[in-house]
Amino acid sequence: MQRSAIFHADFKSMPYWWEAYRPTAEDPLDLPRRVRVAIVGGGYAGLSTALELAKQGIDAVVLEAKELGFGASTRNGGGVSGGVNIGKSFSGRTIPVEPARVDALLSDGADAFSTIERLIAEENIACFWNRTGRFVGAWTPKHYRSQEARLAKLNEAAQSGAYMLPRERQREEIASDYYYGGMVVERSANLHPALYYKGLLDAVRRRDTPVCARAPVTRISPHDRGWSVATERGEIEADEVVIATNGYTGDVTPQLKRRLVPLASHIIATEELPEDLARSLIPKRRTLADTRRVLCYYRMSPDGRRMIFGGRARFTQVGPETSAPILHRFMTDRFPQLRDAKVTHAWTGNVAFTLDALPHMGRQDGMHYLMGCNGSGVAMMTYLGTQTARKIAGIANYHCSFDAPEFPDHPLYSGNPWFLPAIGGWYRLLDRVDRIASK
Ligand SMILES: Cc1cc2nc3c(=O)[nH]c(=O)nc-3n(C[C@H](O)[C@H](O)[C@H](O)COP(=O)(O)OP(=O)(O)OC[C@H]3O[C@@H](n4cnc5c(N)ncnc54)[C@H](O)[C@@H]3O)c2cc1C
């Protein structure tokens, strides 16, 4: 197939999810002059912080630089993991975590899943929440064995309902022989990310908390009564500031920017597939991912008719003319039966990796922050937002394990990830070598 032939005649360079909710800046609100809490960034993290603050009777404002939902929160794959990939860095390498922390991190990761599930039910958010589970395909037999070694811990500390599926039974999960078996994790789900975003936004607005679009924060200055937060649309006085900018963290908070590596992730959606074909690809409608360094993640659309296929086609932002053919190839490597499926949508967004590959909340120079989703932030950022708000309200009755005093940086890294293209190529090569060596 020629490169250009993969694009559908009605191709759009935007997230498929935006057909249902498109980030908006209509009717931008006037900024309040004074609030208890100013929240910078209007994704899941900012909105869930605002929602919990409102429930605790604390007034806040959410300041979003662009349209509401501009960031990763309406661009992701919508896979909701029931735990946390402890220390799994973007190189696929596992960064050691002190053994004493592992159980607490896994248990709080599991709590993140309960938090989002409860929130969606309580706020009545129609976002195609489906507790379908996940299948993580092993790229090599060695990966299968290391998944197996983690199984007991996942089930013990995070009640993941995980089990191994050998290669002979793999077709129960996927119409492909691409992997060497893999791990099923029953306690995970998928949703429509932009409708979940819209539901959170509606819930915050119902509590009369202003969510202001096109209000980029340009400077944050402390003074003896709190903070002055300058935006392009005026200045706000606040007692507390929360930074919820994740993969879009910029120069307003350089001390946080240098602790994050913003990596691009790309997704395509196919045209509607013939019904029988669509039904056969992922029979249990789970979310899928794999154990490669340069991983892919995929699922069917909520109506079951399209393949939504994501991965790190490149580690940096590139246009659909580059990313879509690569992802289409990754997709047909797994599903040769999709070779004629045309791409209707292609898009990209930033994922924030941390140097210890763990999500973080805490305080830096007096400001609260929550960030570093490491590619799994739908449940996690909702959870950290809720935890941050409870901490501010003084009602947190236990210490969240992601609230660690240490948020690592590196003396040679100041927030400019110039090295990503080279690293992306190197990891793709290592993946190939691993696979060839395993045969
Ligand atoms: C392509 C892709 C696929 C993904 N797939 C999955 C998945 O399947 N499952 C999963 O769990 N996670 C996934 N993720 C990760 C998940 O989407 C994120 O972890 C989550 O959305 C982060 O939410 P957030 O609110 O922290 O950040 P965001 O939603 O990115 O919001 C941050 C906001 O801050 C704003 N901002 C930045 N600077 C300023 C400023 N100075 N002033 C005001 N506002 C500012 C930005 O405009 C942005 O809107 C994926 C991410 C991407 C990009």
PDBQT file of the ligand as one rigid body, heavy atoms in Angstrom, charges set to zero:
ROOT
HETATM    1  C1  LIG A 501      -1.765  10.498  22.937  1.00  0.00    +0.000 C 
HETATM    2  C2  LIG A 501      -1.933  10.210  24.408  1.00  0.00    +0.000 A 
HETATM    3  C3  LIG A 501      -2.452   8.982  24.799  1.00  0.00    +0.000 A 
HETATM    4  C4  LIG A 501      -2.640   8.703  26.156  1.00  0.00    +0.000 A 
HETATM    5  N1  LIG A 501      -3.275   7.557  26.507  1.00  0.00    +0.000 NA
HETATM    6  C5  LIG A 501      -3.568   7.320  27.804  1.00  0.00    +0.000 A 
HETATM    7  C6  LIG A 501      -4.347   6.207  28.174  1.00  0.00    +0.000 A 
HETATM    8  O1  LIG A 501      -4.823   5.432  27.331  1.00  0.00    +0.000 OA
HETATM    9  N2  LIG A 501      -4.591   6.013  29.489  1.00  0.00    +0.000 N 
HETATM   10  C7  LIG A 501      -4.126   6.858  30.455  1.00  0.00    +0.000 A 
HETATM   11  O2  LIG A 501      -4.367   6.623  31.644  1.00  0.00    +0.000 OA
HETATM   12  N3  LIG A 501      -3.418   7.973  30.126  1.00  0.00    +0.000 NA
HETATM   13  C8  LIG A 501      -3.144   8.223  28.828  1.00  0.00    +0.000 A 
HETATM   14  N4  LIG A 501      -2.483   9.352  28.490  1.00  0.00    +0.000 N 
HETATM   15  C9  LIG A 501      -2.082  10.290  29.556  1.00  0.00    +0.000 C 
HETATM   16  C10 LIG A 501      -3.257  11.155  30.026  1.00  0.00    +0.000 C 
HETATM   17  O3  LIG A 501      -3.940  11.687  28.927  1.00  0.00    +0.000 OA
HETATM   18  C11 LIG A 501      -2.714  12.304  30.875  1.00  0.00    +0.000 C 
HETATM   19  O4  LIG A 501      -2.010  11.749  31.953  1.00  0.00    +0.000 OA
HETATM   20  C12 LIG A 501      -3.782  13.198  31.479  1.00  0.00    +0.000 C 
HETATM   21  O5  LIG A 501      -4.713  13.613  30.537  1.00  0.00    +0.000 OA
HETATM   22  C13 LIG A 501      -3.080  14.413  32.092  1.00  0.00    +0.000 C 
HETATM   23  O6  LIG A 501      -4.054  15.280  32.593  1.00  0.00    +0.000 OA
HETATM   24  P1  LIG A 501      -3.573  16.686  33.154  1.00  0.00    +0.000 P 
HETATM   25  O7  LIG A 501      -4.767  17.422  33.569  1.00  0.00    +0.000 OA
HETATM   26  O8  LIG A 501      -2.532  16.459  34.174  1.00  0.00    +0.000 OA
HETATM   27  O9  LIG A 501      -2.846  17.385  31.918  1.00  0.00    +0.000 OA
HETATM   28  P2  LIG A 501      -3.445  18.001  30.573  1.00  0.00    +0.000 P 
HETATM   29  O10 LIG A 501      -4.754  17.422  30.215  1.00  0.00    +0.000 OA
HETATM   30  O11 LIG A 501      -2.360  17.898  29.555  1.00  0.00    +0.000 OA
HETATM   31  O12 LIG A 501      -3.698  19.515  30.938  1.00  0.00    +0.000 OA
HETATM   32  C14 LIG A 501      -2.655  20.418  31.188  1.00  0.00    +0.000 C 
HETATM   33  C15 LIG A 501      -3.136  21.779  30.727  1.00  0.00    +0.000 C 
HETATM   34  O13 LIG A 501      -2.280  22.795  31.261  1.00  0.00    +0.000 OA
HETATM   35  C16 LIG A 501      -2.379  23.882  30.383  1.00  0.00    +0.000 C 
HETATM   36  N5  LIG A 501      -1.300  24.840  30.653  1.00  0.00    +0.000 N 
HETATM   37  C17 LIG A 501       0.036  24.688  30.441  1.00  0.00    +0.000 A 
HETATM   38  N6  LIG A 501       0.689  25.819  30.815  1.00  0.00    +0.000 NA
HETATM   39  C18 LIG A 501      -0.236  26.694  31.247  1.00  0.00    +0.000 A 
HETATM   40  C19 LIG A 501      -0.172  28.045  31.732  1.00  0.00    +0.000 A 
HETATM   41  N7  LIG A 501       0.981  28.702  31.854  1.00  0.00    +0.000 N 
HETATM   42  N8  LIG A 501      -1.333  28.661  32.085  1.00  0.00    +0.000 NA
HETATM   43  C20 LIG A 501      -2.517  28.000  32.004  1.00  0.00    +0.000 A 
HETATM   44  N9  LIG A 501      -2.629  26.736  31.535  1.00  0.00    +0.000 NA
HETATM   45  C21 LIG A 501      -1.501  26.085  31.168  1.00  0.00    +0.000 A 
HETATM   46  C22 LIG A 501      -2.290  23.233  29.012  1.00  0.00    +0.000 C 
HETATM   47  O14 LIG A 501      -2.812  24.074  27.999  1.00  0.00    +0.000 OA
HETATM   48  C23 LIG A 501      -3.109  21.960  29.216  1.00  0.00    +0.000 C 
HETATM   49  O15 LIG A 501      -4.435  22.077  28.729  1.00  0.00    +0.000 OA
HETATM   50  C24 LIG A 501      -2.244   9.649  27.150  1.00  0.00    +0.000 A 
HETATM   51  C25 LIG A 501      -1.705  10.880  26.741  1.00  0.00    +0.000 A 
HETATM   52  C26 LIG A 501      -1.554  11.160  25.398  1.00  0.00    +0.000 A 
HETATM   53  C27 LIG A 501      -0.994  12.479  24.993  1.00  0.00    +0.000 C 
ENDROOT
TORSDOF 0
